[in-house]
Amino acid sequence: MNLRLALASVYIPAALRRRALEELARRTARAFEAEAPDVGGPRGEALRRYALFTRERADLVAASPGGTSRARARLRSEAQEMGAALRGRLGVSSHAEAMRAARILYRVLGVDLDATPGGSITVRTCSFSATYSCRTCEVMAAMDEGLFAGLAGEGQLSFTSRISDGAVRCLATFTLGGPRR
């Protein structure tokens, strides 16, 4: 059993949660070639500011020719690096542990996610769903793809339904293997 994951699934100090959100905001801003938003203060307010920032940036790139694919590639890359660093810090050594780490990370972000060892993912509630449009979610899904691939060491995430599209929950599958081309 992975002791670090077991401890993180029970309790993550507020300072670590704050640092994780700050790192995510920095990496997201770098991918969008923008200044990072202020994500200090109470968790709910910080998540709201991050969501507004990402919606604004994702909608801007989606409106420019070729902007979406370039932004998605940068977002995925930044998130994959972050996921790989977390994989190392948490001592993740298997696909099942990567899915467990994803549940913990997404809980920090206000996302109620269930990720089975087999790679089935269900998002029951998402702190970003009230802010994101379908277009925003499509762009920002690259972050999810990168985080999962980084946590697992490789892999591909494919969504089959999304809350932002009007579904009751998001459904996705994560499979081991190289990134989508």
N, C-alpha and C positions, 0 to 999 in steps of 0.2 A: 504494500500500500504506500502511496505517495503522501508522506506526512505534510509537506508544504501545501498540497492541494486540499488535504483534509482540513488543515487549519484555516486556509483561505475560504473554504466553503462554510465555515462556521462564523468567522469574524475577519473583517478587513478594517484596520484602523482608518479613521476619517482622513488622516494625513496621506495615507497611501491611495485612497480613493480620489482625493483631490489631485495628487500628483499624476495619477493615471489619466484623469480628464484633462489636465494641463498638457500632458504629452500628446494625447490624442488631438487636442486643439492645435498644438504647434505643428504636428505632422499634417493635419488636414489643411491648415493655412499654407504650409509649404507646398503642398500638392496643388493648391489653388493659386499659388504665387501671390499670396495676400498676407496681411498682418493678422496674427492670431487674435481671436476675440478674448476678452476678459472673462475667464470662467472661475473667478474667485467668488467668495460668498457662499450663501446657503446652496446646498446641492441642487434643489429643484430649480432655483433661479439660474444657476450655472448651466444646467442642462438645457434650460429654455434659451439662454443666450447662444449656446453652442448650436442648438437646432436652428435658430433664426439665422445665424451666420452661415451654416451649411446650406440652408434653403436658398438664401440670397446668392451665394457663390455657385451652387449647382445650377440654379435657374439661369444665371449669367452665362455659364459655359454651354449650357444646353441650347441657348439662343444663338450661339455663334457657330458658323460652319466648321465642322471637324472638332469643335471644342469638347464635345462629350467624350469622344474616344481618347483624346489626349489627357483630359482630366481624370477619366476613369483609370487609365494606365498609371498615372502618378499617384492617385489615391490608393490603388491596389498595392503599389510598390511600398509606399510609406506604411500602410497598415501591415503588410507582410513583414517588414522589418520590425515593427512594434510587436507583432505576434511572435516572431522568432525570439526576440529578447525576453518576452514573457515566458515562452516555452523554456528557455534556459533558467530563468529565475525561479520558475515553479517546478523545475525538474520533470517536465512532461516527457514521457518516453514511449507512449503508445497512442494509438488513435482514440481509444476510450478515454485516456487522460486528457487528450486535446479537447474532446467534447465536454468533459467536465470543467476544464479551464475556461472554455467558451461560456458556459453557463454562469460561472463566477464573474467573468469580465462583463458580460452583458447585464448582469444584475447591478453592477456598479453604475452602468449607464441608464438604469431605469427600464430595462427591457426584460420581460418575463419570458425567458427562452428555455426550451427543453431541447437538448441535443443528445440523442441516444448514441451509444457506442457504435452502432451501425451506420450513423450518419444522417438519420432522419431528424429534421429540425422543425420545431413548431414555436412560433412567437405568439403568445396569447395576448400580451399587451406590450405596447412600445411607447416610451415617453416621447418619441419623435413623430408618431403618427398623426397627432393633431396639428402639427406644423408642416409636415412634408406633403407635397403634391406627388402625384404619380411620377412626374418627371424628376423631381428631387430625389425620390426614393431610388429610382433607376440609376441615377448617377452615384448616389451615396452607397449603393449596394456593393460598389467596388471596394469600399472599406471593409465590409463584411467578408467579401471574398478573400481579401488580403489577410485579415485577422485570422480567419480559419486556416488558411494555407500556412501562415506563419506558425500558428500554434501546433499544427500537425506536421510541419516540415515540408509539406507539399499538399496539393489537392485542388479540387474544383467545387465551388458552391453554385448550385442552380436553384433559383426560386421558381415555384409553380403557382403561388398565389401570394398576394400582399395586401396588408391592411389598407395601404394608400390607394389601392385599386378598388376598394370597397369590400374586400373579403373580411370575414370575421377574424381571421388570423393569418399570419404569414406561414407558408409552408415552403421548405427547402430541403435539398439533399446535399450532403457533402460527401464527395468520393475522393479517395486517395488517387493520386496521379498528378500529372503536370497541369499547369494553369491552362485555361481555355485560350485558344488562339483565335 
